[in-house]
Amino acid sequence: MADLQDIEARVVALITDKGPQIGKELAEALPDVPVLALWQACNRTNAFLVSHFASYYLRYDITRDDQVRLSPSILRDFLSFTLFGLPDQRFQMIERQGTLSNMHREISREKLGVAQLVMKQLFISLGREVRSQLCAFIAGDLAYFLAHNEPREHAASGEMVKGSDIDIVIILSESLPDEIKTRIDAEMTALKSMYLRHPQYRHEIDFICKRKSTMEKQFQYTDIHDKIASKIAYESMFLGGSLTLYMEVRDAMVRTGVDRLIEQDFEHALKDRKNAMRRLLGAPGDALDEETRSLFYFSQERVEFS
């Protein structure tokens, strides 16, 4: 406990000097402090004003047998979406949180603009008649305006990309021929490659194209793939094409009751998050077993875009 009190004193001195700080800034200023110990020190005390400004959504963690978890993870929530200040810094906290929230919103808007540009290029190629029989929606970080631009390595190519990927789902009406679906897959793959490698963009675009009947079948919520597809539709934001078709998909979620099942899974994940935080705060970092420690770090999600 003495070590955590020492870390707390260093954080207080840092915030006194520099003003309210997010977890990432604290971690960079105190590189000798393990990030879990830093999180514990910041959350075991009443010395700080604390502001969480993330929105939370479901993930299916493949490292834990597809267990439902909340995103952002406890670690990412601490690093990117939790602001710490002192009691006399209330107005600085309000101002800084507004600035940070707007930064994530602007990054999200930029990436949404890229997604719209991609769909515009596809729609021009396909023509108006085809466009009226499909819809596209966005999911993931962008749907919650939580996107970031932290450089990271694209797993398949080794290319460096700018932060959050851009997840696009394209739904086709039953009347469109299979050749159209094949063409969309080919054109989206080409656009994905161009936006990944073009130095002006460096964005990772993931997409999937499927029939409306396939989407509605997945609302049965039976296996992990159905659950992920349903979750993505639940959190989606309309991107382009037929708004009528998109609303039919949304209506099907309500009709099948899958929206309530997703909300139940969210409540379960929220309880698990609270329990995980309680366990992580309850013992020194070196006394925690690996299973408990893993609850703190980023989870690897099983995704539909493959």
C-alpha positions as CSV (number, residue, x, y, z in Angstrom):
1,M,0.0,0.0,0.0
2,A,2.9,2.3,0.7
3,D,4.1,2.0,-2.9
4,L,0.6,3.0,-4.1
5,Q,0.6,6.0,-1.8
6,D,4.0,7.0,-3.2
7,I,2.5,6.7,-6.7
8,E,-0.5,8.7,-5.7
9,A,1.7,11.5,-4.3
10,R,3.6,11.7,-7.6
11,V,0.4,11.9,-9.5
12,V,-0.9,14.7,-7.3
13,A,2.3,16.6,-7.9
14,L,2.1,16.0,-11.6
15,I,-1.5,17.2,-11.9
16,T,-0.8,20.2,-9.6
17,D,1.9,21.2,-12.1
18,K,0.2,20.3,-15.4
19,G,-3.5,20.4,-14.7
20,P,-6.0,17.5,-15.3
21,Q,-4.4,14.5,-17.1
22,I,-5.7,11.4,-18.8
23,G,-4.2,8.0,-17.9
24,K,-2.0,8.0,-21.0
25,E,-0.4,11.3,-20.0
26,L,0.2,10.0,-16.5
27,A,1.7,6.8,-17.8
28,E,4.1,8.7,-20.1
29,A,5.2,11.0,-17.3
30,L,5.8,8.1,-14.9
31,P,7.4,5.5,-17.2
32,D,8.9,3.6,-14.2
33,V,5.4,2.8,-12.8
34,P,3.6,-0.3,-14.1
35,V,0.4,0.9,-15.7
36,L,-1.8,-1.5,-13.5
37,A,-0.2,-0.1,-10.3
38,L,-0.8,3.5,-11.7
39,W,-4.5,2.6,-12.3
40,Q,-4.8,1.1,-8.8
41,A,-3.2,4.2,-7.2
42,C,-5.5,6.6,-9.1
43,N,-8.7,4.5,-8.3
44,R,-8.1,3.6,-4.7
45,T,-8.2,7.1,-3.4
46,N,-10.7,10.0,-3.1
47,A,-7.9,12.5,-3.7
48,F,-8.9,13.0,-7.4
49,L,-11.8,14.3,-9.4
50,V,-12.4,11.6,-11.9
51,S,-14.3,11.9,-15.2
52,H,-15.0,8.9,-17.5
53,F,-16.1,10.0,-21.0
54,A,-16.3,6.8,-23.0
55,S,-19.4,5.1,-24.3
56,Y,-19.3,1.4,-23.7
57,Y,-20.3,-1.5,-26.0
58,L,-20.0,-5.2,-26.3
59,R,-17.0,-7.3,-27.4
60,Y,-16.6,-11.0,-27.7
61,D,-13.2,-11.9,-26.3
62,I,-11.7,-14.9,-28.1
63,T,-9.0,-15.3,-25.4
64,R,-11.7,-16.0,-22.9
65,D,-13.9,-18.4,-24.8
66,D,-15.9,-15.7,-26.5
67,Q,-16.9,-14.2,-23.1
68,V,-18.8,-10.9,-23.4
69,R,-16.8,-7.9,-22.3
70,L,-17.1,-4.2,-22.5
71,S,-15.2,-2.1,-24.8
72,P,-13.2,0.1,-24.2
73,S,-11.2,-2.3,-22.0
74,I,-10.3,-1.2,-18.4
75,L,-6.8,-0.3,-19.7
76,R,-8.0,1.7,-22.7
77,D,-10.7,3.4,-20.7
78,F,-8.0,4.5,-18.3
79,L,-5.5,5.6,-20.9
80,S,-7.8,7.4,-23.3
81,F,-11.1,8.1,-21.7
82,T,-10.5,8.9,-18.0
83,L,-9.5,12.3,-16.8
84,F,-8.0,12.9,-13.4
85,G,-7.9,16.3,-11.6
86,L,-7.7,17.8,-8.2
87,P,-10.7,19.2,-6.2
88,D,-9.8,22.8,-7.0
89,Q,-9.5,22.0,-10.8
90,R,-13.2,21.5,-11.5
91,F,-13.5,24.1,-14.2
92,Q,-10.2,22.9,-15.8
93,M,-11.7,19.4,-15.8
94,I,-14.8,20.5,-17.6
95,E,-12.8,22.4,-20.2
96,R,-10.3,19.6,-20.8
97,Q,-13.0,16.9,-21.0
98,G,-14.8,18.9,-23.7
99,T,-11.6,19.3,-25.7
100,L,-10.8,15.6,-25.5
101,S,-14.4,14.5,-26.4
102,N,-14.3,16.8,-29.4
103,M,-11.0,15.4,-30.5
104,H,-12.4,11.8,-30.6
105,R,-15.5,13.1,-32.3
106,E,-13.5,14.9,-35.0
107,I,-11.3,11.8,-35.6
108,S,-14.5,9.8,-35.9
109,R,-16.0,12.3,-38.3
110,E,-12.9,12.2,-40.4
111,K,-13.0,8.4,-40.7
112,L,-16.8,8.6,-41.4
113,G,-15.9,10.9,-44.2
114,V,-13.5,8.3,-45.6
115,A,-16.3,5.7,-45.3
116,Q,-18.7,8.0,-47.2
117,L,-16.1,8.6,-49.9
118,V,-15.6,4.8,-50.3
119,M,-19.3,4.2,-50.6
120,K,-19.7,7.2,-53.1
121,Q,-17.0,5.6,-55.3
122,L,-18.8,2.2,-55.1
123,F,-22.3,3.7,-55.8
124,I,-21.1,5.7,-58.8
125,S,-19.7,2.5,-60.2
126,L,-22.8,0.5,-59.6
127,G,-25.4,3.0,-60.7
128,R,-28.6,4.3,-59.1
129,E,-30.8,1.3,-59.8
130,V,-28.5,-1.0,-57.8
131,R,-27.9,1.6,-55.1
132,S,-31.7,1.6,-54.4
133,Q,-31.5,-2.1,-53.5
134,L,-28.7,-2.1,-51.0
135,C,-27.7,-0.2,-47.8
136,A,-24.5,0.2,-45.9
137,F,-23.9,0.9,-42.3
138,I,-20.9,1.6,-40.0
139,A,-20.0,-0.1,-36.8
140,G,-17.4,-0.3,-34.1
141,D,-15.6,2.7,-32.6
142,L,-16.9,5.1,-35.2
143,A,-20.6,4.4,-34.3
144,Y,-19.8,5.6,-30.8
145,F,-17.5,8.5,-31.9
146,L,-14.6,6.9,-30.0
147,A,-12.2,6.6,-32.9
148,H,-8.5,7.3,-32.4
149,N,-5.5,7.9,-34.7
150,E,-2.8,6.1,-32.7
151,P,-0.5,4.5,-35.3
152,R,-0.6,0.7,-35.4
153,E,0.6,-2.1,-37.6
154,H,-1.9,-3.7,-39.9
155,A,-1.6,-7.4,-39.1
156,A,-1.9,-8.9,-42.6
157,S,0.3,-6.5,-44.5
158,G,2.7,-5.0,-42.0
159,E,1.6,-1.5,-43.2
160,M,1.3,1.2,-40.5
161,V,-2.3,2.5,-40.3
162,K,-4.0,5.4,-38.5
163,G,-5.8,4.1,-35.4
164,S,-9.3,2.7,-35.5
165,D,-10.4,0.7,-38.4
166,I,-13.4,1.5,-40.5
167,D,-16.0,-1.3,-40.4
168,I,-18.6,-1.3,-43.2
169,V,-21.5,-3.7,-43.6
170,I,-23.3,-3.8,-46.9
171,I,-26.8,-5.4,-47.0
172,L,-28.3,-6.5,-50.4
173,S,-31.9,-7.0,-51.3
174,E,-32.9,-10.5,-52.5
175,S,-33.6,-9.2,-56.0
176,L,-30.0,-8.3,-56.8
177,P,-28.2,-11.0,-58.8
178,D,-25.2,-12.8,-57.4
179,E,-23.0,-11.1,-60.0
180,I,-23.6,-7.8,-58.3
181,K,-22.5,-9.2,-54.9
182,T,-19.3,-10.6,-56.6
183,R,-18.7,-7.2,-58.2
184,I,-19.2,-5.4,-54.9
185,D,-16.8,-7.7,-53.1
186,A,-14.1,-7.1,-55.8
187,E,-14.5,-3.3,-55.9
188,M,-14.5,-3.0,-52.1
189,T,-11.4,-5.2,-51.9
190,A,-9.7,-2.8,-54.4
191,L,-10.8,0.3,-52.4
192,K,-9.6,-1.4,-49.2
193,S,-6.2,-1.9,-50.6
194,M,-6.0,1.7,-52.0
195,Y,-7.0,3.4,-48.8
196,L,-4.6,1.2,-46.8
197,R,-1.5,2.0,-48.8
198,H,-2.2,5.6,-50.0
199,P,0.0,7.9,-47.9
200,Q,-2.8,10.5,-47.6
201,Y,-5.1,8.0,-45.9
202,R,-3.5,4.9,-44.3
203,H,-6.9,3.7,-43.0
204,E,-7.8,0.1,-42.5
205,I,-11.2,-0.6,-44.0
206,D,-13.0,-3.8,-43.2
207,F,-16.2,-4.8,-44.9
208,I,-18.7,-7.6,-45.4
209,C,-21.4,-7.9,-48.0
210,K,-24.4,-10.1,-47.4
211,R,-28.1,-10.6,-48.2
212,K,-30.9,-9.2,-46.1
213,S,-32.2,-12.7,-45.5
214,T,-28.7,-13.7,-44.1
215,M,-28.7,-10.8,-41.8
216,E,-32.2,-11.6,-40.5
217,K,-31.3,-15.3,-40.0
218,Q,-28.4,-14.1,-37.9
219,F,-30.9,-12.4,-35.6
220,Q,-31.7,-15.9,-34.2
221,Y,-28.7,-15.2,-32.0
222,T,-27.7,-18.9,-31.8
223,D,-24.0,-19.1,-32.2
224,I,-21.1,-16.6,-31.7
225,H,-21.1,-15.6,-35.4
226,D,-24.8,-14.7,-35.2
227,K,-24.3,-12.8,-32.0
228,I,-21.4,-10.7,-33.4
229,A,-23.4,-9.9,-36.6
230,S,-26.4,-9.0,-34.5
231,K,-24.4,-6.8,-32.2
232,I,-22.8,-5.0,-35.2
233,A,-26.3,-4.3,-36.6
234,Y,-27.5,-3.1,-33.2
235,E,-24.8,-0.5,-32.8
236,S,-24.8,0.5,-36.4
237,M,-25.0,4.0,-38.0
238,F,-26.6,4.4,-41.5
239,L,-24.0,5.1,-44.1
240,G,-25.7,5.1,-47.5
241,G,-27.9,3.4,-50.0
242,S,-31.6,2.7,-49.3
243,L,-32.7,4.1,-45.9
244,T,-35.9,2.0,-46.3
245,L,-33.9,-1.2,-46.5
246,Y,-31.8,-0.2,-43.5
247,M,-35.0,0.5,-41.5
248,E,-36.3,-2.9,-42.5
249,V,-33.2,-4.4,-40.9
250,R,-33.7,-2.3,-37.8
251,D,-37.4,-3.3,-37.6
252,A,-36.4,-7.0,-37.9
253,M,-34.2,-6.6,-34.8
254,V,-37.2,-5.4,-32.8
255,R,-39.5,-8.1,-34.3
256,T,-37.2,-10.9,-33.4
257,G,-36.4,-9.6,-30.0
258,V,-32.6,-9.7,-30.6
259,D,-32.2,-6.1,-29.4
260,R,-33.3,-7.2,-25.9
261,L,-30.9,-10.2,-26.0
262,I,-28.0,-7.8,-26.8
263,E,-29.1,-5.5,-24.0
264,Q,-29.1,-8.4,-21.6
265,D,-25.6,-9.4,-22.7
266,F,-24.5,-5.8,-22.2
267,E,-25.9,-5.9,-18.6
268,H,-24.0,-9.1,-18.0
269,A,-20.8,-7.6,-19.3
270,L,-21.3,-4.5,-17.2
271,K,-21.6,-6.7,-14.0
272,D,-18.5,-8.5,-15.0
273,R,-16.7,-5.2,-15.5
274,K,-17.7,-4.1,-12.0
275,N,-16.5,-7.4,-10.5
276,A,-13.2,-7.3,-12.4
277,M,-12.5,-3.8,-11.2
278,R,-13.3,-4.8,-7.6
279,R,-10.9,-7.8,-7.9
280,L,-8.2,-5.7,-9.5
281,L,-8.4,-3.0,-6.8
282,G,-8.6,-5.5,-4.0
283,A,-5.0,-6.8,-4.0
284,P,-1.5,-5.6,-5.0
285,G,-0.6,-6.2,-8.6
286,D,2.0,-8.8,-7.8
287,A,-0.5,-10.8,-5.7
288,L,-3.1,-11.1,-8.6
289,D,-3.2,-14.3,-10.6
290,E,-2.8,-14.2,-14.3
291,E,-6.5,-14.7,-14.9
292,T,-7.4,-11.7,-12.9
293,R,-4.6,-9.5,-14.3
294,S,-5.9,-10.3,-17.8
295,L,-9.2,-8.6,-17.0
296,F,-7.3,-5.3,-17.1
297,Y,-5.8,-5.5,-20.5
298,F,-7.0,-5.2,-24.1
299,S,-9.2,-8.1,-25.2
300,Q,-8.9,-9.7,-28.6
301,E,-12.3,-9.7,-30.2
302,R,-13.6,-12.3,-32.6
303,V,-14.9,-10.3,-35.6
304,E,-17.2,-10.7,-38.5
305,F,-14.9,-8.9,-41.0
306,S,-12.8,-11.8,-42.2
